[in-house]
């Protein structure tokens, strides 16, 4: 099992009446709600927490890309990951990921990921999302019906840039490059492991199966609701005669809050969970799914955006959220039981632990993360022993890694004899 | 009555509606699509032989991922005109269809001598940004499309089973296909350089605009008028962007004036 401590980096200062006074947390969110000076604190605290997760023994620390978004102030995950590469030692850097259709040219992603892999000593896990419709279409202006074709071309270009050893010409529809020859290239050969965040597009299942990439379902609605979607993925894995059903072929994001007791969990975390589910996910339905973004096949299969639930997001209580599985919360034993249900029920080996929730302050987040790392994770680690040997979906760091900040004493020229 | 027929083009079978008699006229529908019962078709067919092809993505067309941009759609529509065996038909287009018609006339100025643009898309004026149709929810559309939104809402939903889940699913699929295609020309800003090509148009051109158009405000008529030499604007009172639904007879009269 691989546990990645994930931070979406929500803006923690959305006002109480945010939902009533604003139509969306995303795309056209009110500029005046952002305070750059407060952001100085917020970014540094969030990066500290990611670094703290490394010291707790999480397998990975995770970042992602969103634009113009009140619950994800991380338009460039690579900037955060670069900071983390220097200040952490062991955890994989799970960048989930770069929306490759948005980079012009996408060679930029091949280069920056190669830099991250080199700086971190081979600790990169690379993610290539298509990006949500909010990010890709409404914020970054990509034509919805062409987004997937552009994504596919970007993917081909990046993989070739990573793996070919001679300069090559790339005559794509969206990218015309005469001399592709990235410098640096990644440590991990032939390429870093790749995870693909998806939201139920059948084409994405096939793409992962064909390329031996891990399919990540980054849902906020928890493991109970995810059952049908991941079953669809595993059915496709079987139908396509994939060579194995390794649980590492799949990943899942889950909001987790641990305390000494179930009651304490509710007392400590309820308001922060409430903040996230009832404020941060307030997305205007008109931004959820630009027509043409999803393929017809996917719409016919009934997979719609998680940002526009048919009856809208009502006000959800702690009870709704914990019983419905959106949030797994409680004592270490309660959390362990439910995590085991999740892991076995969905058959997933990569868990993205959303341990920082909404406007949770750092001390509570540390408390919850530490309890999870010490009292829950060790018991879950051994759940899929028959797949322990499967290393295709995780990073392979080099053994002798540099220690940042360990410069020698400056060169000092031998002192000439003093002249009188 | 309009009849649905099919012709073969390099981009597959294209369904089209045909009816009426008189001078041949090609009508290009807007992003919302077209049905055989559209009053504008009937009004035009009273005096013309009307051919109204479905754009790929609309009606019972196949999806055409190989048609991606303005030039692809412009040339495709010329292919359709040729497949119909027409030479210099009166070219009429509404909204996105008007944008395509104007491009066709700009690309092949010697093949179009009469052009009618009804509230065409294709220009962008910074001081008068048009609403982002791709973010509008169905219930928000009438206020942008109609002079009288209440009556307009009824026109839009007449005969539709909007409470039936099966209908809603097919609506989502149809909307994704149609607006997905429209996005290739209109997303995120409905401007693909037409303004710099308008000078090429040689056709006698009439520009028709509803005075209450809140989708593409009437100020845009002046942009087309300034770009197309000798063109003339007909403003229609008490009509919005769907002037073709609200005042079909007035539109047909304007069309007749280019013949």
HADDOCK unambig.tbl for C-alpha pairs under 7 A between the chains (distance, minus, plus):
assign (segid A and resid 141 and name CA) (segid B and resid 188 and name CA) 5.64 0.50 0.50
assign (segid A and resid 143 and name CA) (segid B and resid 183 and name CA) 6.17 0.50 0.50
assign (segid A and resid 143 and name CA) (segid B and resid 184 and name CA) 6.13 0.50 0.50
assign (segid A and resid 143 and name CA) (segid B and resid 187 and name CA) 5.80 0.50 0.50
assign (segid A and resid 143 and name CA) (segid B and resid 188 and name CA) 6.89 0.50 0.50
assign (segid A and resid 144 and name CA) (segid B and resid 180 and name CA) 6.62 0.50 0.50
assign (segid A and resid 144 and name CA) (segid B and resid 183 and name CA) 6.73 0.50 0.50
assign (segid A and resid 145 and name CA) (segid B and resid 180 and name CA) 5.39 0.50 0.50
assign (segid A and resid 145 and name CA) (segid B and resid 181 and name CA) 6.83 0.50 0.50
assign (segid A and resid 145 and name CA) (segid B and resid 183 and name CA) 7.00 0.50 0.50
assign (segid A and resid 145 and name CA) (segid B and resid 184 and name CA) 6.84 0.50 0.50
assign (segid A and resid 286 and name CA) (segid B and resid 135 and name CA) 4.27 0.50 0.50
assign (segid A and resid 286 and name CA) (segid B and resid 136 and name CA) 5.71 0.50 0.50
assign (segid A and resid 286 and name CA) (segid B and resid 137 and name CA) 5.81 0.50 0.50
assign (segid A and resid 287 and name CA) (segid B and resid 135 and name CA) 5.71 0.50 0.50
assign (segid A and resid 290 and name CA) (segid B and resid 134 and name CA) 6.28 0.50 0.50
assign (segid A and resid 291 and name CA) (segid B and resid 175 and name CA) 6.86 0.50 0.50
assign (segid A and resid 291 and name CA) (segid B and resid 176 and name CA) 4.41 0.50 0.50
assign (segid A and resid 291 and name CA) (segid B and resid 179 and name CA) 5.51 0.50 0.50
assign (segid A and resid 291 and name CA) (segid B and resid 180 and name CA) 4.78 0.50 0.50
assign (segid A and resid 292 and name CA) (segid B and resid 176 and name CA) 5.24 0.50 0.50
assign (segid A and resid 292 and name CA) (segid B and resid 177 and name CA) 6.43 0.50 0.50
assign (segid A and resid 292 and name CA) (segid B and resid 179 and name CA) 6.75 0.50 0.50
assign (segid A and resid 292 and name CA) (segid B and resid 180 and name CA) 3.68 0.50 0.50
assign (segid A and resid 296 and name CA) (segid B and resid 173 and name CA) 6.29 0.50 0.50
assign (segid A and resid 299 and name CA) (segid B and resid 173 and name CA) 6.54 0.50 0.50
